[in-house]
Amino acid sequence: MIRFPLDRTLAKFAALAGITLAFSFSVASTIAATLSLTYPDGCTLTGTAPALTLTCSTTPPPPGAPSGCSLQASPSSLPAGGGNVTVTAVCTGGALPITHTLHGGPFEGLVLSQTTTSSVSSSATAVTASVTVTDHATNSAGFATPDPSAGITVASSGGLANCTNQGFSVIPVNGINAPWSTGGTWQSTQSGSFGDKVVWLFTITPPVGTSPSATMGRFAISEFAGPITARQLTISTTPCDFRARDYQGVKGPIGVSNGTTASVIYGVCTPTFFGGNACMTAGTTYYVSARNWQLDPAPQTSCGQSTCNAIMNAQPASP
């Protein structure tokens, strides 16, 4: 019978600690036995058998999701007509690599470098952006969108200068905020005198994270308690933008309509050259500009009298 210099206490402790015991034998003039121990990472075996001590350190838990994340913008406001904006995402928690995915306006879908602080620049007239942060070390999502603590808004300072530079006055002074999720009906008499060289202005913003529109919305303007009048209606990121339509909105409004009843169909969608819809980007503010506009004999901005009352109807877009 072969006896090994290992007491029962060590064997029992080895079983509890996840230690693997392995034995090997060699035959010579006498029979000898060799004991080898395999123990988990982070454990240290000290001493001489049978008085062995196994010390295991606790593995620290994985780092948590990113925290303290915010967006910063430089400059904090834009001149009329827009300019270049640098958006910087900053996180103080989480483990690298971290990615910042931006949402809103010209930054939609941009993924920044995998560091705690990342920046990107783009040309814009206004920016409303948020950020989703992912810690790839733990594969845990940080801030989900929309999250006010991780958002930034950069508005155009004096954006209505595009109107005054063309000789237009605006009613009402700062425009009417048209809610995204519900429709509305407005009368120009509630805003002011809608006559020569006057723009009736509305704003509308698809919220950050808005899904593509399955049902498109519509703005439609027509006469109300006044003479039949030809009008022009546009949707653009710039107020009083009466240039020719550009489906991408780079060199003109994304939607244009002319007529005694002028209407523009809008929604969150991908712009196409052949589509007539005004395709918006979630998180971006758009201006709906209406003016009295005679085509013949030459483009005029008057209805022929001091005021030509109109009514605006808005049907909402929905996913």
Beta strands, then each sheet from edge to edge (+ up, - down):
strand 1: 20-27
strand 2: 31-38
strand 3: 43-48
strand 4: 51-56
strand 5: 70-74
strand 6: 83-90
strand 7: 98-103
strand 8: 117-124
strand 9: 127-135
strand 10: 140-141
strand 11: 151-154
strand 12: 169-177
strand 13: 184-187
strand 14: 198-204
strand 15: 217-223
strand 16: 231-236
strand 17: 255-259
strand 18: 262-268
strand 19: 278-280
strand 20: 286-292
strand 21: 310-315
sheet 1: 1+ 2-
sheet 2: 3+ 4-
sheet 3: 5+ 6- 8+
sheet 4: 7+ 9- 10+
sheet 5: 7+ 9- 11+
sheet 6: 12+ 14+ 20- 16+ 17-
sheet 7: 13+ 21- 15+ 18- 19-
end
